[in-house]
Amino acid sequence: MQPELTGQVAIVTGAGRGIGASISRALAACGAHVYLAARTRADLDRVAGEIRDAGGLASTVPTDLTDEEQVLSLFAAVRETAGRLDVLVNNAGIGIYGRVAEFAAEDLDRMYRLNLRGMFLCSREAMRMMMPVKSGYIINIASVLGFKGYPNQAAYTASKHGVMGVTKSLAVEAQEHGIRVSAVSPGAVYTELAAAARPDLDPSVLLHPEDVAGAVLYLVSLSERAAVDEIYIRRRKSSPF
């Protein structure tokens, strides 16, 4: 699916590697000017270089999404340099795993500040840019763990349930403003995050970041008449995910 996005502007969080990098490359290949946000400048510069080498448009805005002031600065930079925002992809997230009885409160707080609070703040700022023009798309990268549970992943699972809760409520709020909100919920994807969570899984049978990017392209290719609440992507073979 190759939508025509020339002239449109997108923000992708967690864009320096894995799923976020793949989504950024895919949107840019369709003509969008993609603003790449993540904490590590070197990762962002590498992905932006790949996009530009392929003839695409990319800008980098190093951002710690757990810091509200940095989130505000990210959206201010897009507003000042592009003057519009058509697509926000909330992809940034970390995974910290362990049994509930042994889980540290500081690890819980650290993960929720990024996975849930950071996503919420970015969605808020995107709404503020999109509402006046009554157009835009917010896409949240959730997880199969947004509706399933597995041992040793209670804290991470709760954060993804939270992502789904925000997505569902925001979709209802946003529709009166002509803004669409969807979630993409993949199973295990071959990334550093999945390897840490499930080192027992064979990487050769997992989804790849490009599979998630394909779902994002499908969503932004839909006509204004259509809305999709959630896309659940799983690998074809039987899997615990």
Secondary structure, DSSP 8 states (H G I E B T S, - for coil): -----TT-EEEEESTTSHHHHHHHHHHHHTT-EEEEEES-HHHHHHHHHHHHHTT-EEEEEE--TTSHHHHHHHHHHHHHHTS---EEEE---------GGG--HHHHHHHHIIIIIIHHHHHHHHHHHHGGGT-EEEEEE--GGGT---TT-HHHHHHHHHHHHHHHHHHHHHHTTTEEEEEEEES-BSSHHHHHH-TTS-GGGSB-HHHHHHHHHHHHHS-TT---SEEEE--SS----
